[in-house]
Amino acid sequence: MLRIRRKENADVVFSLSGRIGREDIAELESLISAEGKARRILLDLKDMTLTGQDGINFLARCEAAGIALVNCDPYVREWITRQAPGG
């Protein structure tokens, strides 16, 4: 189960708690696209426990689109790096 909290200041921060499942990705994509391009978007992964291949692919796409991933566990970072072209 994934819990999403939204905070805003100069940036928009989505704090993710739990596991990103395939069923959560469409909701996250909708939330992100609803923000538009006016402010920088960050995904705070501090409380993310686990994710599968779908979640890693989603995070890699987010990062490629300029969305910052903060508080990313080293194992998740390594997995995302492997997904990147040439990684």
Summary of the structure (lengths in Angstrom):
residues: 87
radius of gyration: 12.1
end to end distance: 29.2
largest distance: 35.0
contacts: 232
relative contact order: 0.19
helix: 40%
strand: 34%
